[in-house]
Amino acid sequence: MKGPYTEIKICGITRLEDALCAVACGADAVGFIFNPASPRCTTPEKARAIITELPKRIATVGVFVNETTEIVERTTQACGLDLIQLHGDESPAYCRYFPPERIIKAVSPGTPEALRALEAYQVRALLIDARDRNRYGGTGLQSDWNFAVKIRERRPLILAGGLHPGNIGEALAFVVPQAVDINSGCELAPGIKDHELMRRIIGMVRGMNQGAIHSGRAPRPINIFENFVKDRFPSPMGRKCA
């Protein structure tokens, strides 16, 4: 176990140099987007080429939006992905096609009824993000932190949605999530990461972690991106398949 601190995922990776910088700065996971509508979309071939250069301790996450289970499974196998993030309107029944410990399900803020409906998702963690009418994530919009707290009280939570150096400290103090997902908040342009911003925001999270541990405000010790998964799901490429 890594201990009770907030883990960090850098999402929207399209370049090896950005992935290596995220690793060097202390990220726990990197994410690859396979949604053709996203300006950060990459291909399985490019993602696999990056993944083979990463330390095995770094969790790799594939992001899919309303894709067929066949394509998700095939892409996961081709890339050697560790975890699958479903960022669309996938139902609980759809999610059950995959091992629950492999799945992160993205959700958007909703009503108390919607919060109760989330109990039907048997997944590794829930990720809260902000949407607009045309995009599933990557909007730069801030998610509803009050709704995030309600989720975190029930399930392991990854907080996403417009996180950047200007609000990450407040977000961690208010929500106390198990992990944060940073995408547009550390970019020069969609899919092109700003290495200095990555250093700043990861350093801020790590600094907040130390303060939270000393104050007793650290999140529950649930490590979403912990590497035990790799040993349980070996693949011919040395990682796991769905």
C-alpha positions as CSV (number, residue, x, y, z in Angstrom):
1,M,0.0,0.0,0.0
2,K,1.2,3.5,-0.8
3,G,-0.5,5.1,2.1
4,P,-3.4,7.4,2.6
5,Y,-2.7,10.1,0.0
6,T,-4.4,11.5,-3.0
7,E,-3.2,9.7,-6.2
8,I,-2.7,11.6,-9.4
9,K,-3.6,10.7,-12.9
10,I,-2.5,12.8,-15.9
11,C,-5.0,12.2,-18.7
12,G,-5.0,13.0,-22.4
13,I,-1.5,11.8,-23.1
14,T,-0.5,11.7,-26.7
15,R,3.3,12.1,-26.6
16,L,6.0,10.0,-24.9
17,E,7.8,13.1,-23.6
18,D,4.7,14.2,-21.7
19,A,4.2,10.7,-20.2
20,L,7.8,10.5,-19.1
21,C,7.5,14.0,-17.5
22,A,4.4,13.0,-15.7
23,V,6.2,9.9,-14.3
24,A,9.3,12.0,-13.3
25,C,7.0,14.5,-11.5
26,G,5.4,11.8,-9.4
27,A,2.1,10.9,-11.2
28,D,0.6,7.5,-10.3
29,A,-1.2,7.0,-13.6
30,V,-1.5,8.2,-17.1
31,G,-4.6,8.2,-19.3
32,F,-5.0,7.7,-23.1
33,I,-8.2,8.8,-24.8
34,F,-9.7,6.6,-27.5
35,N,-12.8,8.8,-28.2
36,P,-12.7,10.0,-31.8
37,A,-14.6,13.1,-30.9
38,S,-11.8,14.3,-28.5
39,P,-9.0,16.5,-29.7
40,R,-6.8,14.4,-27.4
41,C,-7.7,11.1,-29.1
42,T,-4.8,8.8,-29.8
43,T,-4.5,5.4,-31.5
44,P,-3.8,2.0,-29.9
45,E,-0.5,1.9,-31.8
46,K,0.7,5.2,-30.4
47,A,-0.5,4.4,-26.9
48,R,1.2,1.0,-26.9
49,A,4.5,2.6,-28.0
50,I,4.3,5.0,-25.1
51,I,3.2,2.4,-22.6
52,T,6.1,0.1,-23.4
53,E,8.5,2.9,-22.3
54,L,6.9,3.4,-18.9
55,P,7.8,1.9,-15.6
56,K,5.4,-0.9,-14.6
57,R,4.6,0.9,-11.4
58,I,2.7,3.5,-13.4
59,A,-0.9,2.5,-14.0
60,T,-2.2,3.0,-17.6
61,V,-5.8,3.9,-18.2
62,G,-7.8,3.8,-21.5
63,V,-10.7,6.3,-21.8
64,F,-13.7,5.2,-23.9
65,V,-17.0,6.9,-24.6
66,N,-20.0,4.8,-25.6
67,E,-17.9,2.3,-27.4
68,T,-18.7,-1.3,-28.1
69,T,-17.4,-3.9,-25.6
70,E,-15.5,-5.6,-28.5
71,I,-13.5,-2.4,-29.3
72,V,-12.8,-1.7,-25.7
73,E,-11.6,-5.2,-25.1
74,R,-9.5,-5.3,-28.3
75,T,-7.9,-1.9,-27.6
76,T,-7.2,-2.9,-24.0
77,Q,-5.4,-6.0,-25.1
78,A,-3.5,-4.3,-27.9
79,C,-2.2,-1.5,-25.7
80,G,-1.7,-3.5,-22.5
81,L,-3.9,-1.2,-20.5
82,D,-4.2,-1.6,-16.8
83,L,-7.6,0.0,-16.3
84,I,-10.6,1.0,-18.4
85,Q,-12.3,4.3,-17.9
86,L,-15.9,4.5,-19.2
87,H,-16.7,8.2,-19.8
88,G,-20.0,8.0,-21.6
89,D,-23.5,6.8,-20.9
90,E,-22.5,3.2,-20.2
91,S,-25.1,1.3,-18.1
92,P,-24.3,-0.9,-15.1
93,A,-25.1,-3.9,-17.3
94,Y,-22.5,-2.7,-19.8
95,C,-19.9,-2.3,-17.1
96,R,-20.5,-5.8,-15.8
97,Y,-19.1,-7.2,-19.1
98,F,-15.6,-6.4,-17.6
99,P,-14.1,-7.4,-14.3
100,P,-15.2,-4.7,-11.8
101,E,-11.7,-4.2,-10.5
102,R,-10.7,-3.0,-14.0
103,I,-13.3,-0.3,-14.4
104,I,-13.5,3.4,-13.6
105,K,-16.9,4.9,-14.4
106,A,-17.2,8.6,-15.0
107,V,-20.4,10.3,-13.8
108,S,-21.8,13.8,-13.9
109,P,-23.5,15.7,-11.1
110,G,-27.1,15.0,-10.6
111,T,-30.0,14.6,-8.3
112,P,-30.3,12.6,-5.1
113,E,-32.0,9.9,-7.2
114,A,-29.0,9.9,-9.5
115,L,-26.7,9.5,-6.6
116,R,-28.6,6.4,-5.4
117,A,-28.6,5.0,-8.9
118,L,-24.8,5.0,-8.8
119,E,-24.9,2.2,-6.3
120,A,-25.8,-0.1,-9.2
121,Y,-22.3,0.4,-10.7
122,Q,-20.0,-2.4,-9.4
123,V,-16.7,-0.8,-10.4
124,R,-13.3,0.0,-8.9
125,A,-14.0,3.7,-8.6
126,L,-16.3,6.5,-9.7
127,L,-14.9,9.6,-11.4
128,I,-16.9,12.9,-11.3
129,D,-16.4,15.2,-14.2
130,A,-18.1,18.2,-15.8
131,R,-19.9,17.9,-19.2
132,D,-21.2,20.4,-21.6
133,R,-23.8,19.6,-24.3
134,N,-21.3,18.4,-26.8
135,R,-18.4,16.9,-24.9
136,Y,-17.9,14.1,-22.4
137,G,-15.1,15.5,-20.3
138,G,-12.0,17.6,-21.2
139,T,-14.1,20.7,-21.1
140,G,-12.1,22.6,-18.6
141,L,-15.3,23.2,-16.6
142,Q,-15.3,22.7,-12.8
143,S,-17.3,19.8,-11.6
144,D,-19.8,20.0,-8.7
145,W,-17.6,19.5,-5.6
146,N,-20.6,19.2,-3.3
147,F,-21.9,16.2,-5.3
148,A,-18.3,14.8,-5.3
149,V,-18.3,14.8,-1.5
150,K,-21.5,12.8,-1.5
151,I,-20.0,10.2,-3.8
152,R,-16.8,10.1,-1.8
153,E,-18.7,9.3,1.3
154,R,-20.0,6.1,-0.5
155,R,-17.4,5.0,-3.0
156,P,-13.8,5.5,-4.0
157,L,-13.7,8.8,-5.9
158,I,-11.5,10.3,-8.6
159,L,-12.1,14.1,-8.9
160,A,-11.8,15.6,-12.3
161,G,-13.2,18.7,-14.0
162,G,-11.2,21.8,-14.6
163,L,-8.5,21.2,-12.0
164,H,-5.4,23.4,-12.3
165,P,-2.8,25.0,-10.0
166,G,-5.2,27.8,-9.2
167,N,-7.9,25.6,-7.6
168,I,-6.3,22.2,-6.8
169,G,-5.5,23.1,-3.2
170,E,-9.1,24.2,-2.6
171,A,-10.4,21.1,-4.3
172,L,-8.4,18.7,-2.2
173,A,-9.3,20.5,1.0
174,F,-13.0,20.5,0.2
175,V,-13.5,17.1,-1.4
176,V,-10.7,15.0,0.0
177,P,-10.8,12.6,-3.0
178,Q,-8.9,9.3,-3.3
179,A,-7.4,10.5,-6.6
180,V,-7.4,13.5,-9.0
181,D,-7.5,13.4,-12.8
182,I,-5.8,16.3,-14.5
183,N,-6.1,17.0,-18.2
184,S,-6.7,20.5,-19.6
185,G,-5.3,22.1,-16.5
186,C,-1.7,21.1,-17.5
187,E,-1.7,21.7,-21.2
188,L,-0.3,24.1,-23.8
189,A,-2.9,22.9,-26.3
190,P,-5.2,19.8,-26.4
191,G,-3.0,16.8,-26.1
192,I,0.2,18.8,-25.6
193,K,1.2,19.0,-21.9
194,D,2.9,21.9,-20.3
195,H,5.7,20.3,-18.3
196,E,6.1,23.2,-15.9
197,L,2.3,23.2,-15.1
198,M,2.6,19.4,-14.5
199,R,5.4,19.9,-12.1
200,R,3.5,22.6,-10.2
201,I,0.2,20.8,-9.9
202,I,1.7,17.5,-8.9
203,G,4.0,19.2,-6.4
204,M,1.0,21.0,-5.0
205,V,-0.9,17.8,-4.6
206,R,2.0,16.1,-2.9
207,G,2.4,19.1,-0.6
208,M,-1.3,19.0,0.3
209,N,-0.9,15.2,1.0
210,Q,1.7,15.8,3.6
211,G,-0.3,18.5,5.4
212,A,-3.5,16.3,5.3
213,I,-1.6,13.3,6.8
214,H,-0.4,15.5,9.7
215,S,-3.8,17.0,10.3
216,G,-5.7,13.7,10.0
217,R,-7.6,14.9,6.9
218,A,-6.1,12.4,4.5
219,P,-8.4,10.3,2.3
220,R,-9.3,6.7,3.2
221,P,-6.3,4.5,2.3
222,I,-7.7,3.1,-0.9
223,N,-5.2,3.1,-3.7
224,I,-7.1,3.1,-7.0
225,F,-4.0,2.9,-9.2
226,E,-2.1,0.4,-7.1
227,N,-0.1,-2.1,-9.1
228,F,-1.3,-5.4,-7.8
229,V,-3.6,-5.5,-10.8
230,K,-0.7,-6.1,-13.2
231,D,0.2,-9.3,-11.5
232,R,-3.4,-10.6,-11.5
233,F,-4.1,-10.0,-15.2
234,P,-0.9,-10.9,-17.2
235,S,-1.0,-10.5,-21.0
236,P,1.4,-11.7,-23.7
237,M,2.8,-8.1,-23.7
238,G,3.7,-8.3,-20.0
239,R,0.6,-6.3,-18.9
240,K,-3.0,-7.3,-18.6
241,C,-5.8,-7.8,-20.9
242,A,-9.6,-7.5,-20.3
